[in-house]
Amino acid sequence: MPSYRADQVGEQVREEIMSIIRRELKDPRIGFVSITAVRMSPDLRSARVRVSVLGDPDEKKASMKGLDSAKGLIRHELGRRLQNLRYSPDLRFELDPSIEYSVHISELLKEVLPASEEEEK
């Protein structure tokens, strides 16, 4: 069971990684990337970073390769920015299909549910 501290640090790591991706990384392979969650290990030495990427499968694969190649830079920046951690966490990026799945379900519901009067006009 994750501890309160691991959850807090995970949220802080998520915010910092998003900031690093937006401002520091110049890799053209990394497209529209969103960090959905970060799960820290109990000893705070490793982090599973859930990433949602919008685009076709080739763009997703390229974005994941870009993130994996930038893992060292991201880890170094995390260590510099997070002074409250003794060790900079080892990062493992995982593709998170939840946002794409919710968009798909929303489109299916629009097809099935009857249209309201305002939409018909």
C-alpha positions, 0 to 999 in steps of 0.5 A: 500500500503506497504511503502518504509521503510516496503519493506526495513525492509522486505528485511533485515528481509528476509536476517537475517532469511535465515542466522539464518536458515542456521547457528543457527537452528539444527532442522532435520525437516527443510529441503531445505528451501528458504525464497521467500518474507517477507511482513511487516505490516505498523507498522513493528510489524508483518511479513508474511514470504513466504517459499518455501520448496523442497521435497514431501508433508511430507517433506514440512509439517515437515519443516513448523512444524519445522519453527513454533516451532523455531519461538521464537528463530528466533524472539529472534535472529531478535531482537538481530540482528536488532537494528534499530527496536523498536519491534521484528516482530511477524512471520507468516510462509506461504508455497509459491508454486511459485518455484515448480510451475515454475519448473512444467511449465518449464518441461511442456514447454520442453515436448511441444516445439520442441528440438533444433538441439544441444539437439538432438545430 
